[in-house]
Amino acid sequence: MIVAAATDEGRLLLGLDRGIGDLRRYPPGSHAGVAVVEPRKVRIR
């Protein structure tokens, strides 16, 4: 599991999956940090 690997190494996890931002599943203090990024939609004309 990626969250466990990042936690073991004391690393911040940066991802696009909103599931890793679930505070009930990954409460503060149980990991080094989680950041969920939502990129803007790009319109090509």
PDB file with SEQRES, HELIX, SHEET and CRYST1 records, atoms N, CA, C and O in Angstrom:
SEQRES   1 A   45  MET ILE VAL ALA ALA ALA THR ASP GLU GLY ARG LEU LEU          
SEQRES   2 A   45  LEU GLY LEU ASP ARG GLY ILE GLY ASP LEU ARG ARG TYR          
SEQRES   3 A   45  PRO PRO GLY SER HIS ALA GLY VAL ALA VAL VAL GLU PRO          
SEQRES   4 A   45  ARG LYS VAL ARG ILE ARG                                      
HELIX    1 AA1 ILE A    2  ASP A    8  1                                   7    
HELIX    2 AA2 ARG A   18  GLY A   21  5                                   4    
SHEET    1 AA1 2 LEU A  13  GLY A  15  0                                        
SHEET    2 AA1 2 VAL A  34  VAL A  36  1                                        
CRYST1    1.000    1.000    1.000  90.00  90.00  90.00 P 1           1          
ATOM      1  N   MET A   1       0.847  -1.185   0.000  1.00  0.00           N  
ATOM      2  CA  MET A   1       0.000   0.000   0.000  1.00  0.00           C  
ATOM      3  C   MET A   1       0.890   1.244   0.000  1.00  0.00           C  
ATOM      4  O   MET A   1       1.863   1.320   0.749  1.00  0.00           O  
ATOM      5  N   ILE A   2       0.556   2.190  -0.823  1.00  0.00           N  
ATOM      6  CA  ILE A   2       1.371   3.389  -0.986  1.00  0.00           C  
ATOM      7  C   ILE A   2       1.351   4.264   0.264  1.00  0.00           C  
ATOM      8  O   ILE A   2       2.382   4.820   0.643  1.00  0.00           O  
ATOM      9  N   VAL A   3       0.199   4.393   0.904  1.00  0.00           N  
ATOM     10  CA  VAL A   3       0.110   5.212   2.117  1.00  0.00           C  
ATOM     11  C   VAL A   3       1.022   4.644   3.209  1.00  0.00           C  
ATOM     12  O   VAL A   3       1.712   5.395   3.898  1.00  0.00           O  
ATOM     13  N   ALA A   4       1.021   3.342   3.361  1.00  0.00           N  
ATOM     14  CA  ALA A   4       1.874   2.702   4.375  1.00  0.00           C  
ATOM     15  C   ALA A   4       3.347   2.907   4.060  1.00  0.00           C  
ATOM     16  O   ALA A   4       4.135   3.165   4.970  1.00  0.00           O  
ATOM     17  N   ALA A   5       3.738   2.799   2.801  1.00  0.00           N  
ATOM     18  CA  ALA A   5       5.135   2.995   2.409  1.00  0.00           C  
ATOM     19  C   ALA A   5       5.574   4.431   2.679  1.00  0.00           C  
ATOM     20  O   ALA A   5       6.672   4.657   3.189  1.00  0.00           O  
ATOM     21  N   ALA A   6       4.733   5.396   2.344  1.00  0.00           N  
ATOM     22  CA  ALA A   6       5.062   6.800   2.596  1.00  0.00           C  
ATOM     23  C   ALA A   6       5.166   7.063   4.092  1.00  0.00           C  
ATOM     24  O   ALA A   6       6.049   7.799   4.531  1.00  0.00           O  
ATOM     25  N   THR A   7       4.273   6.471   4.876  1.00  0.00           N  
ATOM     26  CA  THR A   7       4.298   6.636   6.330  1.00  0.00           C  
ATOM     27  C   THR A   7       5.560   6.041   6.928  1.00  0.00           C  
ATOM     28  O   THR A   7       6.191   6.656   7.787  1.00  0.00           O  
ATOM     29  N   ASP A   8       5.934   4.849   6.479  1.00  0.00           N  
ATOM     30  CA  ASP A   8       7.148   4.193   6.980  1.00  0.00           C  
ATOM     31  C   ASP A   8       8.394   5.029   6.735  1.00  0.00           C  
ATOM     32  O   ASP A   8       9.327   5.011   7.538  1.00  0.00           O  
ATOM     33  N   GLU A   9       8.411   5.769   5.616  1.00  0.00           N  
ATOM     34  CA  GLU A   9       9.571   6.582   5.268  1.00  0.00           C  
ATOM     35  C   GLU A   9       9.429   8.034   5.726  1.00  0.00           C  
ATOM     36  O   GLU A   9      10.321   8.850   5.492  1.00  0.00           O  
ATOM     37  N   GLY A  10       8.311   8.357   6.377  1.00  0.00           N  
ATOM     38  CA  GLY A  10       8.095   9.724   6.859  1.00  0.00           C  
ATOM     39  C   GLY A  10       7.930  10.728   5.738  1.00  0.00           C  
ATOM     40  O   GLY A  10       8.342  11.882   5.859  1.00  0.00           O  
ATOM     41  N   ARG A  11       7.322  10.284   4.641  1.00  0.00           N  
ATOM     42  CA  ARG A  11       7.167  11.142   3.467  1.00  0.00           C  
ATOM     43  C   ARG A  11       5.735  11.623   3.300  1.00  0.00           C  
ATOM     44  O   ARG A  11       4.782  10.930   3.655  1.00  0.00           O  
ATOM     45  N   LEU A  12       5.605  12.814   2.756  1.00  0.00           N  
ATOM     46  CA  LEU A  12       4.320  13.369   2.371  1.00  0.00           C  
ATOM     47  C   LEU A  12       3.844  12.634   1.130  1.00  0.00           C  
ATOM     48  O   LEU A  12       4.631  12.374   0.220  1.00  0.00           O  
ATOM     49  N   LEU A  13       2.577  12.302   1.086  1.00  0.00           N  
ATOM     50  CA  LEU A  13       2.003  11.635  -0.076  1.00  0.00           C  
ATOM     51  C   LEU A  13       1.202  12.655  -0.865  1.00  0.00           C  
ATOM     52  O   LEU A  13       0.291  13.288  -0.332  1.00  0.00           O  
ATOM     53  N   LEU A  14       1.536  12.808  -2.109  1.00  0.00           N  
ATOM     54  CA  LEU A  14       0.861  13.726  -3.016  1.00  0.00           C  
ATOM     55  C   LEU A  14       0.150  12.892  -4.063  1.00  0.00           C  
ATOM     56  O   LEU A  14       0.768  12.046  -4.710  1.00  0.00           O  
ATOM     57  N   GLY A  15      -1.158  13.123  -4.237  1.00  0.00           N  
ATOM     58  CA  GLY A  15      -1.891  12.300  -5.188  1.00  0.00           C  
ATOM     59  C   GLY A  15      -3.113  12.976  -5.748  1.00  0.00           C  
ATOM     60  O   GLY A  15      -3.485  14.074  -5.333  1.00  0.00           O  
ATOM     61  N   LEU A  16      -3.731  12.310  -6.696  1.00  0.00           N  
ATOM     62  CA  LEU A  16      -4.944  12.803  -7.343  1.00  0.00           C  
ATOM     63  C   LEU A  16      -6.200  12.124  -6.802  1.00  0.00           C  
ATOM     64  O   LEU A  16      -7.313  12.563  -7.092  1.00  0.00           O  
ATOM     65  N   ASP A  17      -6.035  11.073  -6.030  1.00  0.00           N  
ATOM     66  CA  ASP A  17      -7.145  10.269  -5.519  1.00  0.00           C  
ATOM     67  C   ASP A  17      -7.750  10.906  -4.272  1.00  0.00           C  
ATOM     68  O   ASP A  17      -7.075  11.032  -3.251  1.00  0.00           O  
ATOM     69  N   ARG A  18      -9.003  11.305  -4.347  1.00  0.00           N  
ATOM     70  CA  ARG A  18      -9.664  11.928  -3.193  1.00  0.00           C  
ATOM     71  C   ARG A  18      -9.778  10.975  -2.005  1.00  0.00           C  
ATOM     72  O   ARG A  18      -9.921  11.422  -0.867  1.00  0.00           O  
ATOM     73  N   GLY A  19      -9.716   9.681  -2.255  1.00  0.00           N  
ATOM     74  CA  GLY A  19      -9.830   8.687  -1.190  1.00  0.00           C  
ATOM     75  C   GLY A  19      -8.737   8.809  -0.146  1.00  0.00           C  
ATOM     76  O   GLY A  19      -8.970   8.517   1.027  1.00  0.00           O  
ATOM     77  N   ILE A  20      -7.543   9.236  -0.551  1.00  0.00           N  
ATOM     78  CA  ILE A  20      -6.462   9.377   0.428  1.00  0.00           C  
ATOM     79  C   ILE A  20      -6.636  10.615   1.298  1.00  0.00           C  
ATOM     80  O   ILE A  20      -5.922  10.792   2.285  1.00  0.00           O  
ATOM     81  N   GLY A  21      -7.577  11.463   0.932  1.00  0.00           N  
ATOM     82  CA  GLY A  21      -7.867  12.647   1.737  1.00  0.00           C  
ATOM     83  C   GLY A  21      -8.960  12.409   2.773  1.00  0.00           C  
ATOM     84  O   GLY A  21      -9.368  13.341   3.465  1.00  0.00           O  
ATOM     85  N   ASP A  22      -9.437  11.175   2.887  1.00  0.00           N  
ATOM     86  CA  ASP A  22     -10.505  10.825   3.829  1.00  0.00           C  
ATOM     87  C   ASP A  22      -9.957  10.803   5.257  1.00  0.00           C  
ATOM     88  O   ASP A  22      -9.197   9.904   5.619  1.00  0.00           O  
ATOM     89  N   LEU A  23     -10.340  11.782   6.058  1.00  0.00           N  
ATOM     90  CA  LEU A  23      -9.828  11.903   7.430  1.00  0.00           C  
ATOM     91  C   LEU A  23     -10.270  10.754   8.331  1.00  0.00           C  
ATOM     92  O   LEU A  23      -9.598  10.453   9.317  1.00  0.00           O  
ATOM     93  N   ARG A  24     -11.371  10.117   8.014  1.00  0.00           N  
ATOM     94  CA  ARG A  24     -11.809   8.969   8.826  1.00  0.00           C  
ATOM     95  C   ARG A  24     -10.902   7.765   8.589  1.00  0.00           C  
ATOM     96  O   ARG A  24     -10.625   6.993   9.507  1.00  0.00           O  
ATOM     97  N   ARG A  25     -10.452   7.616   7.366  1.00  0.00           N  
ATOM     98  CA  ARG A  25      -9.596   6.481   7.028  1.00  0.00           C  
ATOM     99  C   ARG A  25      -8.123   6.760   7.346  1.00  0.00           C  
ATOM    100  O   ARG A  25      -7.390   5.865   7.766  1.00  0.00           O  
ATOM    101  N   TYR A  26      -7.700   8.011   7.140  1.00  0.00           N  
ATOM    102  CA  TYR A  26      -6.308   8.413   7.381  1.00  0.00           C  
ATOM    103  C   TYR A  26      -6.295   9.645   8.286  1.00  0.00           C  
ATOM    104  O   TYR A  26      -6.044  10.752   7.809  1.00  0.00           O  
ATOM    105  N   PRO A  27      -6.561   9.472   9.586  1.00  0.00           N  
ATOM    106  CA  PRO A  27      -6.642  10.625  10.496  1.00  0.00           C  
ATOM    107  C   PRO A  27      -5.292  11.326  10.666  1.00  0.00           C  
ATOM    108  O   PRO A  27      -4.242  10.693  10.550  1.00  0.00           O  
ATOM    109  N   PRO A  28      -5.322  12.631  10.942  1.00  0.00           N  
ATOM    110  CA  PRO A  28      -4.080  13.370  11.179  1.00  0.00           C  
ATOM    111  C   PRO A  28      -3.268  12.696  12.291  1.00  0.00           C  
ATOM    112  O   PRO A  28      -3.822  12.243  13.292  1.00  0.00           O  
ATOM    113  N   GLY A  29      -1.964  12.639  12.098  1.00  0.00           N  
ATOM    114  CA  GLY A  29      -1.085  12.010  13.073  1.00  0.00           C  
ATOM    115  C   GLY A  29      -0.786  10.556  12.748  1.00  0.00           C  
ATOM    116  O   GLY A  29       0.122   9.963  13.331  1.00  0.00           O  
ATOM    117  N   SER A  30      -1.545   9.974  11.819  1.00  0.00           N  
ATOM    118  CA  SER A  30      -1.306   8.583  11.446  1.00  0.00           C  
ATOM    119  C   SER A  30      -0.363   8.473  10.241  1.00  0.00           C  
ATOM    120  O   SER A  30      -0.045   7.372   9.792  1.00  0.00           O  
ATOM    121  N   HIS A  31       0.074   9.614   9.730  1.00  0.00           N  
ATOM    122  CA  HIS A  31       0.957   9.653   8.564  1.00  0.00           C  
ATOM    123  C   HIS A  31       1.732  10.961   8.580  1.00  0.00           C  
ATOM    124  O   HIS A  31       1.435  11.854   9.373  1.00  0.00           O  
ATOM    125  N   ALA A  32       2.725  11.076   7.704  1.00  0.00           N  
ATOM    126  CA  ALA A  32       3.543  12.299   7.654  1.00  0.00           C  
ATOM    127  C   ALA A  32       2.809  13.442   6.963  1.00  0.00           C  
ATOM    128  O   ALA A  32       3.160  14.606   7.154  1.00  0.00           O  
ATOM    129  N   GLY A  33       1.817  13.130   6.181  1.00  0.00           N  
ATOM    130  CA  GLY A  33       1.036  14.151   5.495  1.00  0.00           C  
ATOM    131  C   GLY A  33       0.483  13.633   4.190  1.00  0.00           C  
ATOM    132  O   GLY A  33       1.094  12.795   3.527  1.00  0.00           O  
ATOM    133  N   VAL A  34      -0.683  14.141   3.825  1.00  0.00           N  
ATOM    134  CA  VAL A  34      -1.335  13.764   2.583  1.00  0.00           C  
ATOM    135  C   VAL A  34      -1.829  15.041   1.925  1.00  0.00           C  
ATOM    136  O   VAL A  34      -2.446  15.882   2.578  1.00  0.00           O  
ATOM    137  N   ALA A  35      -1.562  15.185   0.644  1.00  0.00           N  
ATOM    138  CA  ALA A  35      -2.067  16.322  -0.129  1.00  0.00           C  
ATOM    139  C   ALA A  35      -2.765  15.773  -1.362  1.00  0.00           C  
ATOM    140  O   ALA A  35      -2.179  15.009  -2.129  1.00  0.00           O  
ATOM    141  N   VAL A  36      -4.013  16.164  -1.549  1.00  0.00           N  
ATOM    142  CA  VAL A  36      -4.769  15.743  -2.720  1.00  0.00           C  
ATOM    143  C   VAL A  36      -4.826  16.938  -3.660  1.00  0.00           C  
ATOM    144  O   VAL A  36      -5.252  18.028  -3.277  1.00  0.00           O  
ATOM    145  N   VAL A  37      -4.397  16.719  -4.883  1.00  0.00           N  
ATOM    146  CA  VAL A  37      -4.330  17.784  -5.885  1.00  0.00           C  
ATOM    147  C   VAL A  37      -5.447  17.570  -6.893  1.00  0.00           C  
ATOM    148  O   VAL A  37      -5.656  16.462  -7.386  1.00  0.00           O  
ATOM    149  N   GLU A  38      -6.156  18.643  -7.190  1.00  0.00           N  
ATOM    150  CA  GLU A  38      -7.199  18.588  -8.210  1.00  0.00           C  
ATOM    151  C   GLU A  38      -6.823  19.576  -9.302  1.00  0.00           C  
ATOM    152  O   GLU A  38      -7.102  20.770  -9.193  1.00  0.00           O  
ATOM    153  N   PRO A  39      -6.188  19.072 -10.357  1.00  0.00           N  
ATOM    154  CA  PRO A  39      -5.764  19.979 -11.419  1.00  0.00           C  
ATOM    155  C   PRO A  39      -6.962  20.603 -12.123  1.00  0.00           C  
ATOM    156  O   PRO A  39      -8.037  20.011 -12.216  1.00  0.00           O  
ATOM    157  N   ARG A  40      -6.742  21.797 -12.607  1.00  0.00           N  
ATOM    158  CA  ARG A  40      -7.793  22.478 -13.354  1.00  0.00           C  
ATOM    159  C   ARG A  40      -8.039  21.747 -14.666  1.00  0.00           C  
ATOM    160  O   ARG A  40      -7.145  21.118 -15.232  1.00  0.00           O  
ATOM    161  N   LYS A  41      -9.251  21.849 -15.118  1.00  0.00           N  
ATOM    162  CA  LYS A  41      -9.564  21.269 -16.420  1.00  0.00           C  
ATOM    163  C   LYS A  41      -8.979  22.181 -17.490  1.00  0.00           C  
ATOM    164  O   LYS A  41      -9.107  23.403 -17.421  1.00  0.00           O  
ATOM    165  N   VAL A  42      -8.353  21.583 -18.455  1.00  0.00           N  
ATOM    166  CA  VAL A  42      -7.736  22.332 -19.539  1.00  0.00           C  
ATOM    167  C   VAL A  42      -8.626  22.228 -20.756  1.00  0.00           C  
ATOM    168  O   VAL A  42      -9.004  21.136 -21.181  1.00  0.00           O  
ATOM    169  N   ARG A  43      -8.952  23.373 -21.303  1.00  0.00           N  
ATOM    170  CA  ARG A  43      -9.758  23.382 -22.517  1.00  0.00           C  
ATOM    171  C   ARG A  43      -8.846  23.633 -23.714  1.00  0.00           C  
ATOM    172  O   ARG A  43      -8.036  24.561 -23.721  1.00  0.00           O  
ATOM    173  N   ILE A  44      -8.997  22.796 -24.705  1.00  0.00           N  
ATOM    174  CA  ILE A  44      -8.217  22.968 -25.926  1.00  0.00           C  
ATOM    175  C   ILE A  44      -9.180  23.450 -26.995  1.00  0.00           C  
ATOM    176  O   ILE A  44     -10.209  22.833 -27.272  1.00  0.00           O  
ATOM    177  N   ARG A  45      -8.810  24.558 -27.574  1.00  0.00           N  
ATOM    178  CA  ARG A  45      -9.712  25.135 -28.610  1.00  0.00           C  
ATOM    179  C   ARG A  45      -9.080  25.028 -29.957  1.00  0.00           C  
ATOM    180  O   ARG A  45      -9.670  25.450 -30.951  1.00  0.00           O  
TER     181      ARG A  45                                                      
END                                                                             
